């Protein structure tokens, strides 16, 4: 039986989300569907029941900072409806860096709440390592996944010291920097994500039936067998923290 896990997937970004929801359950692929706003989380859980395989994470994507205000009330109303928080984080690249302090306030609040309620977080960190690190350190949450991490070795080590896990996708494995970073992550801190539809497999937008390919690519890259078992046990350990 398959025990593939995708720890970061955007179901609501696929026009045929209804069919995908059904297929993921049929394939028995454990999938964490992140959301970019608390209101979207609300719509998702109203449309689709949570199953053994498919869960929704309550999120606020920092890239929304200019267009959509963080709805604190909706976040608090929904936090007890899930064990997962994501996509959340900080993005200090391009136009998003104009709203640094606003982003930090929102992220600190989300970290405090997640820690208080012991929720697992899937975090976006783009050129904001120092601030993400201090928010995580201050809130002292141990259930952390850094998703599509693209920082440097110094910060990788700092995040490892905090006990963070790292979810790897196919686009990361296609870049030299990504490959280098992956080779420096301990085996027991590795997880797999698709970040579908924002990553690519063979030059095409990721689809859930290609999840096994990310596992195969990682096996080849780090020259380890049974990566499916390793990832499964890593995720299980993370859930029990
Ligand atoms: Zn994402």
Boltz pocket constraint, residues with backbone or C-beta under 6 A from the ligand:
constraints:
  - pocket:
      binder: B
      contacts: [[A, 8], [A, 10], [A, 34], [A, 87], [A, 195], [A, 198]]
      max_distance: 6.0
